[in-house]
Amino acid sequence: MTPGFVETFELSEKRAFDGQPLRFTGAGIWLPLPLDIVASFIATLRRAEVWSRLGPRPKVLDAGAGDGRLVAGLCAAATEVRVFGIEHDENLARLAEDNLRRLTALGLPARWTTCEGDYLSLSTYEELGLGFADVDLFLNYPDGSEHALASLIAEHGRPGARLALVTPDHTLRVDALELEEELQIERPSGAPSFRLVLHRAP
Ligand SMILES: C[S@@+](CC[C@H](N)C(=O)[O-])C[C@H]1O[C@@H](n2cnc3c(N)ncnc32)[C@H](O)[C@@H]1O
């Protein structure tokens, strides 16, 4: 991971919501992805050769970007990728921007753009300078809106756009998209296991 990554997001968890590990936001629940999962999720995407399915210079969106950890992890790990993040909660959106700026000053490739907004509203994507149909891969750590997001992708996404859910729920599927692949995310033994559930727009 990039210099300062772990320190930045450990501190960030303490700064967000007075250090509460889980909070209801205006749109869902903020529960930060464990930092070891950020790294192993990205390693799983690489191992499964998901990048080669997306074409050159893919555009990736973290839908519900929280404090920006997945956006930062992807900028650090995946070359050529352009990473976007949308977060509904004003304070988290600001925190994500602060974290990403700090890491960029420490050498993180500046391939990210984030904004405050609703990822279920097409107008939010315009603020990012991004068409909804330009997104090749949507990421989501589900907190209740994953089915609505999948329906939006089925209706307005580009054919072949992917939705990758990173989840401890081994039964979670979305009906609006085709299930493409399910992969185990490796973790230190004893930690709750997570899966990467990859869906595809027809
Ligand atoms: C489970 S947290 C995951 C945060 C981050 N992706 C991570 O991995 O640490 C889900 C986040 O999605 C945000 N969220 C939920 N629905 C949203 C929506 N419709 N638009 C924007 N953000 C949303 C919540 O505010 C919360 O911060």
The ligand as an SDF file (V2000), in Angstrom:
LIG
                    3D

 27 29  0  0  0  0  0  0  0  0999 V2000
  -20.7960    0.3800    4.3830 C   0  0  0  0  0  0  0  0  0  0  0  0
  -20.2110    2.0490    4.1070 S   0  0  0  0  0  0  0  0  0  0  0  0
  -18.8140    1.7400    3.0640 C   0  0  0  0  0  0  0  0  0  0  0  0
  -17.8530    2.9080    2.9800 C   0  0  0  0  0  0  0  0  0  0  0  0
  -16.6140    2.6970    2.1080 C   0  0  0  0  0  0  0  0  0  0  0  0
  -16.9390    2.2840    0.7530 N   0  0  0  0  0  0  0  0  0  0  0  0
  -15.6910    1.6590    2.6980 C   0  0  0  0  0  0  0  0  0  0  0  0
  -15.5130    0.6390    2.0280 O   0  0  0  0  0  0  0  0  0  0  0  0
  -15.1650    1.8790    3.7900 O   0  0  0  0  0  0  0  0  0  0  0  0
  -21.4560    2.6230    2.9610 C   0  0  0  0  0  0  0  0  0  0  0  0
  -21.3720    4.0970    2.6560 C   0  0  0  0  0  0  0  0  0  0  0  0
  -22.2690    4.3740    1.5870 O   0  0  0  0  0  0  0  0  0  0  0  0
  -22.8570    5.6450    1.8180 C   0  0  0  0  0  0  0  0  0  0  0  0
  -24.1160    5.6690    1.0380 N   0  0  0  0  0  0  0  0  0  0  0  0
  -25.2030    4.8710    1.1960 C   0  0  0  0  0  0  0  0  0  0  0  0
  -26.1310    5.1490    0.2620 N   0  0  0  0  0  0  0  0  0  0  0  0
  -25.6220    6.1540   -0.5080 C   0  0  0  0  0  0  0  0  0  0  0  0
  -26.0970    6.8650   -1.6410 C   0  0  0  0  0  0  0  0  0  0  0  0
  -27.3000    6.5920   -2.1900 N   0  0  0  0  0  0  0  0  0  0  0  0
  -25.3080    7.8000   -2.1800 N   0  0  0  0  0  0  0  0  0  0  0  0
  -24.0840    8.0820   -1.6590 C   0  0  0  0  0  0  0  0  0  0  0  0
  -23.5760    7.4460   -0.5870 N   0  0  0  0  0  0  0  0  0  0  0  0
  -24.3250    6.4800   -0.0110 C   0  0  0  0  0  0  0  0  0  0  0  0
  -23.0590    5.6940    3.3280 C   0  0  0  0  0  0  0  0  0  0  0  0
  -23.2080    7.0420    3.7740 O   0  0  0  0  0  0  0  0  0  0  0  0
  -21.7640    5.0180    3.8070 C   0  0  0  0  0  0  0  0  0  0  0  0
  -20.7440    5.9480    4.0230 O   0  0  0  0  0  0  0  0  0  0  0  0
  1  2  1  0
  2  3  1  0
  2 10  1  0
  3  4  1  0
  4  5  1  0
  5  6  1  0
  5  7  1  0
  7  8  2  0
  7  9  1  0
 10 11  1  0
 11 12  1  0
 11 26  1  0
 12 13  1  0
 13 14  1  0
 13 24  1  0
 14 15  1  0
 14 23  1  0
 15 16  2  0
 16 17  1  0
 17 18  1  0
 17 23  2  0
 18 19  1  0
 18 20  2  0
 20 21  1  0
 21 22  2  0
 22 23  1  0
 24 25  1  0
 24 26  1  0
 26 27  1  0
M  CHG  2   2   1   9  -1
M  END
$$$$
